[in-house]
Amino acid sequence: MTTIRLDEAELCPSRGDRSEAVERFVDPREFQALIVSHRRMVRENKGAPLVRGLRDLDTGEIFLVDERRLFEVKR
């Protein structure tokens, strides 16, 4: 298996546009679906404790979830 490492600059060419990114809280199930989706996502730390985030590299959208709710989801 070959692993290719890409620099963050290559993954997100519009890094300067972060302030204009649309942020929204989503349901824990939707957040879990985003994690395993085929969308190009990276972890987005917002600095707030107990908040997890994902940023879509193609659209710039940021999806947030309360960490406590994320781990309470039953299958």
C-alpha positions in Angstrom: 0.0 0.0 0.0 1.4 3.4 -1.0 0.8 6.4 1.2 0.9 9.9 -0.4 1.3 12.9 1.9 -0.1 16.2 0.6 0.7 19.5 2.2 -2.2 21.4 3.6 -1.6 24.2 1.0 -2.2 21.7 -1.8 -5.4 20.5 -0.1 -6.8 23.9 0.5 -5.7 26.5 -2.0 -8.3 29.1 -0.7 -7.0 29.1 2.9 -7.4 32.8 3.1 -11.2 32.6 2.7 -11.7 30.8 6.0 -13.3 33.9 7.6 -16.1 33.7 5.0 -16.8 30.0 5.5 -20.3 29.0 6.4 -20.4 27.3 9.8 -23.3 25.3 11.1 -24.0 22.8 13.8 -25.3 19.5 12.5 -27.0 16.5 14.1 -24.5 13.9 15.4 -25.7 11.3 12.9 -25.1 13.7 10.0 -21.7 14.5 11.3 -20.8 10.8 11.4 -22.1 10.4 7.9 -19.8 13.2 6.8 -16.8 11.5 8.4 -17.2 8.4 6.2 -18.5 10.2 3.1 -16.5 10.5 -0.1 -16.3 14.3 0.4 -12.9 15.8 0.8 -13.0 16.8 4.5 -10.4 17.8 7.1 -10.7 18.3 10.8 -11.4 21.9 11.7 -10.5 23.0 15.3 -12.5 26.0 16.3 -10.8 26.5 19.7 -14.0 25.9 21.7 -13.8 23.0 24.0 -16.2 20.1 23.3 -16.8 21.2 19.7 -15.7 19.0 16.9 -15.6 20.3 13.3 -15.1 19.2 9.7 -14.3 21.5 6.8 -15.3 20.6 3.3 -12.2 21.3 1.1 -14.3 21.9 -2.0 -17.1 24.2 -0.7 -15.4 25.7 2.4 -18.4 24.7 4.6 -17.7 23.9 8.2 -19.8 21.4 10.0 -19.8 21.5 13.8 -21.1 19.1 16.5 -21.1 19.1 20.3 -18.6 16.4 21.3 -20.8 15.2 24.1 -23.8 14.6 21.7 -21.5 12.9 19.2 -20.5 10.1 21.5 -24.0 9.6 22.9 -25.5 8.5 19.5 -26.7 4.9 19.6 -26.6 2.7 16.6 
